[in-house]
Amino acid sequence: SQKSARIYRAEQLKNLEIKNPERHADRLMNAMQKELHLDRQPRHIECFDNSNLQGSHPVASCVVFRNGKPSRKEYRHFNVKTVEGADDYASMREVVFRRYSRLVAEGAELPDLIIADGGKGQMTVIHEVLEYLQLDIPIAGLAKDSRHRTAELYCGYPPLLVGLRPTSPVFHLLSHIQEEVHRFAVSFHRQKRSKAFIHSELEQIPGVGEKTVRLLLQHFRTVAKVKAANFGELAALVGDAKARKIQEFFHPAD
């Protein structure tokens, strides 16, 4: 009977979301304000996540949710510029400072809530940046369990653990935000790694520099097409000497 009641309740909420999205968003924002002890409804939420591979190509991403829905046109990627190695706290500090110092300088709208894809440490770093910028924006942190699923929610400063039922609409929204920022960060990081690998493979060719690599990729688009190009095609683009070196590198037996 309890399971039937939960299913019935979920169907009610789903029907409300479809038939009256504004009312559904208002109920969800009210619930979130209450659960997180906020001064106002978190209509505008921004969430940050870092991504790196053993310290290489560190990047970060910011996703924006408005009224409980992703606003993908406002998503932002960041290349981490000042951090060497895998230092998530330093990366978060740089990215959050760049994001909100720019919004302040432009006079743009600031979020009602900032979420870190991480626990207390990430929240502390964000708090330090906001304090430096003299901004008063609530902060929350989402920690994952060993299966990489949303497990704990912290809110405020000092961070306090907030108990949420895994079946609650607020928990589902927070899980969605965490999954979305992670997906966005990882997809950008994969692009960076792929691009770096392509460049590094072509740059291994003796006598071929960065300028030539850029020219080859602009024309042929992929390394596979560079490998498949005949001598005449390569020579017309980079000259006889470099064309010969490229063919010798990829086809030494010939």
C-alpha positions in Angstrom: 0.0 0.0 0.0 2.9 2.3 0.7 4.4 1.6 -2.7 1.0 2.3 -4.4 0.8 5.6 -2.5 4.3 6.6 -3.6 3.5 5.7 -7.3 0.2 7.6 -7.1 1.9 10.7 -5.6 4.7 10.6 -8.3 2.0 10.4 -11.0 0.2 13.4 -9.4 3.4 15.5 -9.4 4.2 14.4 -13.0 0.7 15.5 -14.2 1.1 18.8 -12.4 4.5 19.4 -14.1 2.9 18.7 -17.5 -0.4 20.6 -17.0 0.8 23.5 -15.0 4.6 23.9 -15.2 4.6 27.3 -13.4 2.8 25.9 -10.4 5.1 22.9 -10.4 8.2 25.1 -10.5 6.8 27.2 -7.7 6.1 24.2 -5.5 9.6 22.8 -6.2 11.3 26.1 -5.4 9.3 26.5 -2.2 10.3 23.0 -1.1 14.0 23.7 -2.0 14.0 27.0 -0.1 12.5 25.2 3.0 14.8 22.2 2.9 18.0 24.3 2.4 16.9 27.1 4.8 17.3 29.8 2.2 16.1 33.4 2.4 14.6 33.2 -1.0 13.6 30.7 -3.7 16.6 29.4 -5.7 15.1 30.3 -9.1 18.6 30.8 -10.5 21.1 28.0 -9.6 24.7 27.6 -10.8 26.7 24.4 -10.2 30.5 23.9 -10.8 32.6 20.8 -11.4 36.3 20.2 -12.2 37.7 17.5 -14.5 41.3 16.3 -15.2 43.1 13.1 -16.0 46.0 12.5 -13.6 46.5 16.3 -13.5 46.6 16.8 -17.3 44.3 19.2 -19.2 42.4 20.6 -16.1 39.1 22.1 -17.0 35.9 23.1 -15.2 32.3 23.6 -16.1 29.4 25.6 -14.9 25.8 24.6 -15.5 22.8 27.0 -15.0 19.3 25.9 -13.9 16.4 28.3 -13.9 13.1 27.4 -12.2 14.3 23.8 -11.9 15.2 23.4 -15.6 18.6 23.4 -17.3 19.3 26.7 -19.2 21.9 25.2 -21.6 22.6 28.4 -23.5 24.1 29.7 -20.3 26.4 26.8 -19.6 30.1 27.7 -19.5 33.4 25.8 -20.0 36.6 27.0 -18.4 40.2 26.1 -19.2 42.1 26.2 -15.9 45.0 28.6 -16.5 46.8 29.1 -13.2 46.9 25.6 -11.7 49.5 22.9 -12.3 48.5 19.3 -11.6 45.4 17.8 -10.0 44.5 20.5 -7.4 40.7 20.6 -7.4 40.5 23.3 -4.7 42.8 25.7 -6.5 41.0 25.0 -9.8 37.6 25.7 -8.1 39.0 28.9 -6.6 40.2 30.2 -10.0 37.0 29.3 -11.9 34.6 30.7 -9.3 36.6 33.9 -9.1 36.7 34.3 -12.9 32.9 33.6 -13.2 31.6 36.0 -10.5 34.2 38.8 -10.9 33.1 39.0 -14.5 29.4 38.9 -13.7 29.9 41.7 -11.2 32.0 43.8 -13.7 29.2 43.3 -16.3 26.4 44.1 -13.9 24.9 40.7 -14.8 22.4 38.8 -12.7 23.9 36.7 -9.9 22.6 33.3 -8.9 20.3 32.6 -5.9 22.3 29.5 -5.0 25.8 28.1 -5.9 26.3 24.4 -5.8 29.7 22.7 -5.7 30.0 19.1 -7.1 31.9 18.1 -3.9 31.8 18.4 -0.2 32.9 20.7 2.5 36.3 21.5 1.0 34.9 22.8 -2.3 32.3 24.8 -0.4 35.0 26.5 1.8 36.9 27.5 -1.3 33.8 29.1 -2.9 33.0 30.9 0.4 36.5 32.4 0.4 36.1 33.7 -3.1 32.6 35.2 -2.5 33.9 36.8 0.7 36.8 38.4 -1.2 34.3 39.7 -3.9 32.0 40.8 -1.1 29.1 38.7 -2.4 26.4 37.2 -0.2 25.2 34.1 -2.1 24.1 30.8 -0.4 26.4 27.8 -1.1 25.6 24.1 -1.2 27.7 21.0 -1.8 26.8 17.6 -3.3 28.9 14.6 -2.3 28.8 11.3 -4.1 29.0 7.7 -2.6 31.3 4.9 -3.7 29.0 4.2 -6.7 29.3 7.9 -7.9 25.7 8.6 -6.9 24.4 11.7 -5.1 24.6 10.8 -1.4 24.9 13.8 0.8 23.9 17.5 0.7 25.7 20.2 2.7 24.4 23.8 2.9 25.5 27.1 4.5 28.7 28.1 6.1 30.1 26.4 8.1 28.7 23.6 6.0 25.9 21.6 7.7 24.6 18.2 6.5 21.0 18.4 5.2 18.9 15.3 5.5 16.8 14.7 2.3 14.7 11.7 1.4 16.0 10.1 -1.8 12.4 10.0 -3.1 11.8 13.7 -2.6 11.5 16.1 -5.6 14.3 18.3 -4.2 16.6 15.3 -4.1 15.8 14.4 -7.7 16.5 17.9 -8.8 19.8 18.1 -7.0 20.8 14.7 -8.5 19.8 16.0 -12.0 22.0 19.1 -11.5 24.9 17.0 -10.3 24.6 14.5 -13.2 24.3 17.4 -15.7 27.4 19.3 -14.5 29.4 16.1 -14.4 28.4 15.2 -18.0 29.2 18.7 -19.3 32.6 18.8 -17.6 33.6 15.3 -18.7 32.5 15.8 -22.4 34.6 19.0 -22.6 37.6 17.3 -21.0 37.3 14.4 -23.5 37.4 17.0 -26.4 40.5 18.6 -24.9 42.3 15.2 -24.5 41.3 14.1 -28.0 42.6 17.4 -29.5 45.8 17.2 -27.5 46.4 13.6 -28.6 45.9 14.5 -32.3 48.3 17.4 -32.0 50.9 15.3 -30.1 50.8 12.5 -32.7 51.4 14.9 -35.6 54.0 16.9 -33.7 56.1 13.7 -33.3 57.0 13.9 -37.0 60.5 15.2 -37.3 60.6 18.7 -38.9 56.9 19.3 -38.5 56.0 22.1 -36.1 52.8 23.5 -34.6 52.1 25.8 -37.5 52.2 22.9 -40.0 50.1 20.7 -37.7 47.5 23.4 -37.5 47.6 23.8 -41.3 47.2 20.0 -41.8 44.2 19.7 -39.5 42.5 22.7 -41.0 42.7 21.1 -44.4 42.3 17.4 -43.7 40.3 17.6 -40.4 41.6 14.3 -39.0 44.9 12.4 -38.6 43.5 9.5 -40.5 43.0 11.7 -43.6 46.5 13.0 -43.3 47.8 9.4 -43.2 45.7 8.6 -46.3 46.8 11.6 -48.3 49.1 11.1 -51.3 52.4 12.9 -51.8 50.9 15.4 -54.2 48.1 16.4 -51.9 50.5 16.9 -49.0 53.1 18.7 -51.1 50.5 21.2 -52.4 49.8 22.2 -48.9 53.1 22.0 -47.0 55.8 21.7 -49.7 57.8 18.7 -50.9 60.3 18.4 -48.0 57.6 18.3 -45.3 55.3 16.1 -47.4 58.2 13.6 -47.7 58.8 13.6 -44.0 55.1 13.0 -43.2 54.9 10.1 -45.6 58.1 8.6 -44.3 56.7 8.9 -40.7 53.3 7.2 -41.4 54.5 4.8 -44.2 58.1 3.8 -43.5 57.8 0.5 -45.3 56.9 2.3 -48.6 
